[in-house]
Amino acid sequence: MFMFATYKISDQFSLSRHVVVHPGDCLDLLHRIPDESMQLIVTSPPYNIGKEYEKKLKLDAYLDQQAEVIRECVRALSPHGSICWQVGNYVDNGSIIPLDTVLYPIFTEFGLTMRNRIIWHFEHGLHCSKRFSGRYETIIWFTKTKEYLFNLDPVRVPQKYPGKKYFKGPKAGKYSCNPLGKNPGDLWVIPNVKSNHVEKTGHPCQFPVELIERLVLSMTNEGDWVFDPFLGTGTTIVAALRHDRRGAGAETVPDYAHIARDRIQQEMDGTLRTRPMHKPVYDPEKAGNKLTVAPWGTRRNSAQMVFLEQE
């Protein structure tokens, strides 16, 4: 275990550091990172939809901008490393374009191989009136070589039928499930960070720590470097430090860089509040929430309901 108390948050990269938050452009930081030194590069880049921290560009210009960053990330990536790009949709005059589909050719042009297209499903978001409401985003996972690192055991989830046994063959009567749990698959149900989420800050598109923890645990070992070119509020570095990895990232918005440094320091102090990994998604009916009972689905014998029906 690293001794968090000895860490200082640096704003310039060095392999001797443990925590780097660069208050500026990610390319400036990437140019200081040695070749093939990063084990995991994970980020949620701007979606080019006009959020407060981005200037909306024509799609081709946006992709060119992303390609420049991806090129440098590939250079900095270890031969055994992984790149995970978490994206949603680009919206143009009411038409949606899934960003993973238009970013995929860029990664393959740089010689990377896609290993998974992970669907991150969540329950909350904007409600649409002219199409179905969007309730998922994607994580596209690429590797540089066939000799990539992947640790399944740390991210296994509980078996659905832990008591299931083989009913025939040489293993008949023995348990058929891995006692450590099962592979979580490529559909991850994790709450997104909205107003009542314990991790919520002033950033409008913050992703949860537990989402990145699963990537950190499965694609790195202790002491490895984890890099985020679009750091936001520091979630990637928080997840890395929590599991004894090193973390680096860049953020151009001063307010978000300040939030990131504050959250990282809280993590090192042991005071940062986050939603725990593997915590079940909230079920309002099981929790006895009365708001799950629809008034129009019960006996409507109150004077008010009668009055409403007569209107």
C-alpha positions as CSV (number, residue, x, y, z in Angstrom):
1,M,0.0,0.0,0.0
2,F,1.2,3.5,-0.9
3,M,1.4,6.0,1.9
4,F,-1.1,8.7,0.8
5,A,0.2,11.2,3.4
6,T,3.5,11.4,1.5
7,Y,1.9,12.4,-1.8
8,K,1.9,15.9,-3.2
9,I,-0.3,16.8,-6.1
10,S,2.0,18.0,-8.9
11,D,1.0,20.1,-11.9
12,Q,3.9,18.8,-14.0
13,F,4.5,15.2,-15.1
14,S,7.3,13.1,-13.9
15,L,7.6,9.3,-13.6
16,S,8.7,9.8,-10.0
17,R,5.4,11.4,-9.1
18,H,2.2,9.7,-7.9
19,V,-0.4,12.3,-8.6
20,V,-0.4,14.9,-11.4
21,V,-3.2,17.4,-12.1
22,H,-2.1,19.6,-15.0
23,P,-4.2,22.8,-15.2
24,G,-4.1,23.2,-19.0
25,D,-4.4,21.4,-22.3
26,C,-3.9,17.7,-22.3
27,L,-1.6,17.8,-25.3
28,D,0.9,19.9,-23.3
29,L,0.8,17.3,-20.6
30,L,1.0,14.4,-23.1
31,H,4.1,15.8,-24.7
32,R,5.9,15.4,-21.4
33,I,4.8,11.8,-20.9
34,P,7.4,9.2,-22.1
35,D,6.6,6.6,-24.8
36,E,4.7,3.5,-23.6
37,S,4.6,4.5,-19.9
38,M,0.9,4.6,-19.3
39,Q,-0.9,1.3,-18.5
40,L,-4.4,2.6,-18.7
41,I,-5.8,5.7,-20.4
42,V,-9.4,6.3,-19.6
43,T,-11.5,9.3,-20.2
44,S,-14.9,10.8,-21.0
45,P,-14.1,13.5,-23.6
46,P,-16.3,16.5,-24.4
47,Y,-19.3,15.2,-26.5
48,N,-19.4,18.4,-28.6
49,I,-23.0,19.2,-27.6
50,G,-22.3,22.7,-26.4
51,K,-21.8,22.1,-22.7
52,E,-20.4,25.0,-20.7
53,Y,-16.8,23.6,-20.8
54,E,-16.7,23.1,-24.6
55,K,-17.1,25.1,-27.8
56,K,-19.3,23.2,-30.2
57,L,-17.5,22.3,-33.4
58,K,-18.5,20.9,-36.8
59,L,-18.3,17.1,-36.5
60,D,-15.3,16.7,-38.8
61,A,-13.4,19.4,-36.8
62,Y,-14.3,17.6,-33.5
63,L,-13.0,14.3,-34.8
64,D,-9.8,15.9,-36.0
65,Q,-9.3,17.3,-32.5
66,Q,-10.0,13.9,-30.9
67,A,-7.6,12.2,-33.4
68,E,-4.8,14.5,-32.3
69,V,-5.3,13.5,-28.7
70,I,-5.8,9.8,-29.4
71,R,-2.5,9.7,-31.5
72,E,-0.5,11.0,-28.5
73,C,-2.4,8.6,-26.1
74,V,-1.4,5.7,-28.3
75,R,2.2,6.8,-28.2
76,A,2.2,7.0,-24.4
77,L,0.3,3.6,-24.0
78,S,2.2,0.6,-22.7
79,P,2.3,-2.5,-25.1
80,H,0.3,-4.3,-22.4
81,G,-2.1,-1.3,-21.8
82,S,-5.6,-0.3,-22.6
83,I,-7.5,2.8,-23.8
84,C,-11.1,3.2,-22.7
85,W,-13.1,6.1,-24.3
86,Q,-16.4,6.7,-22.5
87,V,-18.8,8.6,-24.9
88,G,-22.4,9.3,-25.6
89,N,-24.1,10.9,-28.6
90,Y,-23.4,14.0,-30.7
91,V,-26.7,15.8,-31.4
92,D,-27.1,17.8,-34.7
93,N,-30.4,19.5,-35.3
94,G,-32.3,16.8,-33.5
95,S,-30.4,13.9,-35.1
96,I,-28.2,11.8,-32.9
97,I,-24.8,10.3,-34.0
98,P,-23.3,7.7,-31.6
99,L,-19.8,9.0,-31.0
100,D,-18.3,5.6,-30.5
101,T,-19.2,4.7,-34.1
102,V,-17.4,7.7,-35.6
103,L,-14.4,7.4,-33.2
104,Y,-13.9,3.7,-33.9
105,P,-12.1,4.2,-37.2
106,I,-9.6,6.6,-35.6
107,F,-8.5,4.1,-33.0
108,T,-8.2,1.3,-35.6
109,E,-6.2,3.6,-38.0
110,F,-3.7,3.9,-35.1
111,G,-3.4,0.1,-35.0
112,L,-5.5,-0.5,-31.9
113,T,-7.8,-3.5,-31.5
114,M,-11.3,-3.2,-29.9
115,R,-11.8,-5.7,-27.1
116,N,-15.3,-4.6,-25.9
117,R,-18.0,-2.1,-26.5
118,I,-19.4,-1.8,-22.9
119,I,-22.9,-0.4,-22.4
120,W,-23.2,1.8,-19.3
121,H,-26.9,1.8,-18.4
122,F,-28.4,4.3,-15.9
123,E,-32.0,5.3,-15.0
124,H,-31.9,9.1,-14.8
125,G,-31.5,11.8,-17.4
126,L,-33.3,14.3,-19.6
127,H,-36.8,13.2,-20.7
128,C,-37.5,13.3,-24.4
129,S,-40.8,14.0,-26.0
130,K,-40.1,13.2,-29.7
131,R,-37.9,10.1,-29.2
132,F,-37.1,7.6,-26.5
133,S,-35.1,9.0,-23.6
134,G,-31.4,8.2,-23.7
135,R,-30.4,6.0,-20.8
136,Y,-27.0,4.6,-21.8
137,E,-23.6,5.6,-22.9
138,T,-20.7,3.4,-24.1
139,I,-17.1,2.6,-23.2
140,I,-15.1,1.5,-26.1
141,W,-12.0,-0.5,-25.0
142,F,-9.0,-0.8,-27.2
143,T,-5.6,-2.5,-26.7
144,K,-2.2,-2.0,-28.4
145,T,-1.2,-5.6,-28.6
146,K,-2.5,-9.1,-28.0
147,E,-0.4,-9.3,-24.8
148,Y,-2.7,-6.9,-22.9
149,L,-3.3,-7.1,-19.1
150,F,-6.7,-8.2,-18.0
151,N,-7.6,-9.2,-14.4
152,L,-11.1,-10.6,-14.1
153,D,-11.2,-11.8,-10.5
154,P,-11.1,-8.3,-8.8
155,V,-14.2,-7.2,-10.7
156,R,-16.4,-10.4,-10.6
157,V,-20.0,-9.8,-9.4
158,P,-22.2,-12.2,-7.3
159,Q,-23.5,-15.3,-9.1
160,K,-27.2,-15.3,-9.9
161,Y,-27.5,-19.0,-8.9
162,P,-24.6,-19.7,-6.6
163,G,-26.0,-23.1,-5.6
164,K,-26.2,-24.4,-9.2
165,K,-24.5,-27.8,-9.8
166,Y,-23.6,-29.8,-12.8
167,F,-26.3,-32.4,-13.3
168,K,-24.4,-34.8,-15.6
169,G,-20.9,-35.7,-16.8
170,P,-17.7,-36.1,-14.8
171,K,-18.4,-33.0,-12.7
172,A,-22.0,-34.1,-11.8
173,G,-22.9,-32.9,-8.3
174,K,-20.2,-30.3,-8.1
175,Y,-20.9,-26.6,-8.1
176,S,-20.8,-25.1,-11.6
177,C,-20.2,-21.5,-10.5
178,N,-16.9,-19.8,-9.8
179,P,-16.9,-19.1,-6.0
180,L,-15.4,-15.7,-6.6
181,G,-18.4,-14.6,-8.7
182,K,-19.2,-14.2,-12.4
183,N,-17.9,-12.0,-15.2
184,P,-19.9,-8.7,-15.1
185,G,-20.4,-8.8,-18.8
186,D,-20.5,-5.8,-21.2
187,L,-23.8,-4.3,-19.8
188,W,-23.0,-2.3,-16.6
189,V,-25.9,-1.0,-14.6
190,I,-24.4,1.8,-12.5
191,P,-26.3,5.0,-11.3
192,N,-25.1,8.2,-13.0
193,V,-24.1,11.3,-11.0
194,K,-27.2,13.4,-10.8
195,S,-28.4,16.0,-8.2
196,N,-28.9,13.6,-5.3
197,H,-25.8,11.5,-5.9
198,V,-23.3,11.5,-3.1
199,E,-20.5,12.4,-5.5
200,K,-22.2,15.3,-7.2
201,T,-20.2,18.5,-7.8
202,G,-20.7,21.5,-10.0
203,H,-19.6,19.6,-13.2
204,P,-22.6,18.8,-15.5
205,C,-21.3,15.6,-16.9
206,Q,-19.5,13.8,-14.1
207,F,-19.0,10.1,-14.1
208,P,-19.2,7.9,-11.0
209,V,-16.0,6.6,-9.3
210,E,-17.3,3.0,-9.3
211,L,-17.4,3.0,-13.1
212,I,-13.7,3.8,-13.4
213,E,-12.8,1.5,-10.5
214,R,-13.9,-1.5,-12.5
215,L,-11.6,-0.5,-15.4
216,V,-8.7,0.3,-13.0
217,L,-8.9,-3.1,-11.2
218,S,-9.3,-5.2,-14.4
219,M,-6.7,-3.4,-16.6
220,T,-3.9,-2.4,-14.2
221,N,-1.7,-3.7,-11.4
222,E,-0.7,-1.8,-8.3
223,G,1.8,0.9,-9.0
224,D,0.8,1.3,-12.7
225,W,0.0,4.7,-14.2
226,V,-3.6,5.7,-15.1
227,F,-4.0,8.7,-17.3
228,D,-7.1,10.9,-18.1
229,P,-6.6,13.5,-20.8
230,F,-9.9,15.2,-20.0
231,L,-9.8,15.0,-16.2
232,G,-12.9,16.9,-15.2
233,T,-13.4,16.6,-11.5
234,G,-10.7,14.1,-10.9
235,T,-12.7,10.9,-10.8
236,T,-10.1,8.8,-12.7
237,I,-7.3,9.8,-10.3
238,V,-9.5,9.1,-7.3
239,A,-10.3,5.6,-8.6
240,A,-6.6,5.0,-9.3
241,L,-5.4,6.1,-5.9
242,R,-8.1,4.1,-4.2
243,H,-6.5,1.0,-5.5
244,D,-2.8,1.9,-5.1
245,R,-2.2,3.1,-8.7
246,R,-0.6,6.4,-9.8
247,G,-2.8,8.9,-11.5
248,A,-2.3,11.8,-14.0
249,G,-4.7,14.1,-15.9
250,A,-5.2,17.5,-17.5
251,E,-8.1,19.9,-17.1
252,T,-8.4,23.3,-18.9
253,V,-11.3,24.7,-16.9
254,P,-9.8,26.3,-13.7
255,D,-12.9,25.6,-11.6
256,Y,-12.9,21.9,-12.5
257,A,-9.2,21.6,-11.9
258,H,-9.7,23.1,-8.5
259,I,-12.5,20.6,-7.7
260,A,-10.4,17.8,-9.0
261,R,-7.5,18.7,-6.7
262,D,-9.9,19.0,-3.7
263,R,-11.5,15.6,-4.3
264,I,-8.1,13.9,-4.8
265,Q,-6.9,15.4,-1.6
266,Q,-10.0,14.2,0.2
267,E,-9.4,10.8,-1.2
268,M,-5.9,10.8,0.1
269,D,-7.2,12.0,3.5
270,G,-9.8,9.3,3.6
271,T,-12.7,11.7,3.7
272,L,-14.1,11.6,0.2
273,R,-17.7,10.3,0.0
274,T,-18.5,8.0,-2.9
275,R,-21.0,5.4,-3.8
276,P,-19.4,2.0,-3.0
277,M,-18.7,-0.6,-5.6
278,H,-21.2,-3.4,-5.9
279,K,-23.9,-1.5,-4.0
280,P,-27.2,-2.6,-5.4
281,V,-29.1,-0.1,-7.5
282,Y,-31.9,1.6,-5.5
283,D,-35.2,-0.2,-5.8
284,P,-38.0,2.3,-4.7
285,E,-40.6,-0.5,-4.2
286,K,-38.3,-2.6,-2.1
287,A,-37.4,0.5,-0.1
288,G,-41.1,1.1,0.6
289,N,-41.2,4.5,-1.2
290,K,-44.9,5.6,-1.2
291,L,-44.3,7.6,-4.4
292,T,-44.3,4.4,-6.3
293,V,-48.1,4.0,-5.8
294,A,-49.9,5.7,-8.6
295,P,-53.0,7.4,-7.5
296,W,-54.8,6.6,-10.7
297,G,-54.1,2.9,-10.2
298,T,-56.0,2.6,-6.8
299,R,-59.6,2.9,-5.8
300,R,-60.6,6.4,-6.6
301,N,-63.2,7.1,-4.1
302,S,-62.0,10.4,-2.7
303,A,-64.0,13.5,-3.2
304,Q,-61.1,15.0,-5.1
305,M,-60.8,12.1,-7.5
306,V,-64.6,12.3,-8.1
307,F,-64.3,16.0,-8.8
308,L,-61.5,15.4,-11.3
309,E,-63.4,12.7,-13.1
310,Q,-66.4,15.1,-13.5
311,E,-64.2,17.8,-15.2
